[in-house]
Amino acid sequence: MSLNLPESAAVGARPAEVRQVVLTEALGDPTALKVRTAPMPLARKGRVVVRVEAAGVSYAEVQMLGGLHPFPPKLPYVPGYDLVGEIAEVGPGVTGWSVGDRVAAMPRSGAWQECVEVAASGLAPVPRALDAGEAVALVCNGVTAWQMLHRGAKVRPGETVLVQGASGGVGSVLTRLAVHHGARVIGTASPAKHDQVRAMGAEPVDYRGDLAATVRAVAPDGLDAVFDHIGGKGITTGWRLLARGGRLISFDSSVRGFQSGQWFRPHLPVLRRVAGWTLLRAVGATGGRVAKTYYVRPGDKFRADLAALFDLVAQGVLTPHVDARHRLDRAADAVRALIEGRVVGKQVLVP
């Protein structure tokens, strides 16, 4: 029996309310994350309601918490960039998806709750056998890593690459994928995480101090690709470390040291530098080097690349590292761990 409006499908008893994490103020303090109840969402036209099994915790939430994300939702709102779960309700006009299907979605906000309404067009299938936490570690972070490696930089076996933050959510997947692909990987991390970076098959270097000199000492011929999530002046260091024909991919910017509300300022230096290098490349003044910015997007390529990642997990080639799993009421702990740099892999919320 359907418990939804006409033309929609549902399964089981429909709860009246769901628990959710709400960001109330963008002040940089995780105590601004509150657990509340809200009415159970309804699947509107072209949309579905997903019962969340696991939701990812990412650096985007750290930026949003500090009022430093370039495109923040209006406060108050439910954070949560990506999720894995089961369709509980299908809205009118949705085809190709049914109640009970296991899916991944990347709504960019709203995932930190028990049930969430998302667009059906952005869904991707998830194998039943895959652990929900490991699966969600691949939704945004994994696809970002895959696409930067294979679509953006188009790294070839035997090339030497630098992964900034090799122990992080994106960096750890990118490092494993690049090593599996046959690349030589130099990964930046704090000394306390060097053993974990070595275990992934990479060569760890300390990101503090003179990074350029450290990298040149181990890669004197230069780098074929640099993957940078720091931004700021550090992106210039990565550019100068590139060999002829090298590729730099910037996929984020650090917000450390910026004031709440300076939502776009941390990201401007990267955009300016990439734009400048692109102009120089157009007149043949970069030695074949190229710089790009990257932003993961839903769509057919997203679905295809996520499926490729799931295949690697099924083959035993890739095991996403879940650093910790937290209940919704411990979301602040997960975010605080990211802020303090204590994370290796992915933080996950389990409603």
Buried (B, 14 or more C-beta within 10 A) or exposed (E): EBBBEEEBBBBEEBBEEBBBBBBEBBBBBBEBBBBBEBEBBBBBEEBBBBBBBBBBBBBBBBBBBBBBBBEBBEEEBBBBBBBBBBBBBBBBEBEEBEBEBBBBBBBBBBBBBBBBBBBBEBBBBBEEEBBBBBBBBBBBBBBBBBBBBBEBBEBEEEBBBBBBBBBBBBBBBBBBBBBBBEBBBBBBBBEEBBEBBEEBBBBBBBBEEEBBEBBBEEBEEBBBBBBBBBBBEBBBBBBBBBBEEBBBBBBBBBBEEBEBEBBEBBBBBBBEBBEEBEEBBEEEEBEEBBBBBBEBEBEEBBBEBBEBBBEBBEEEEBEBBBBBBBEBEBBBBBBBBBBEEBBBBBBBBBB
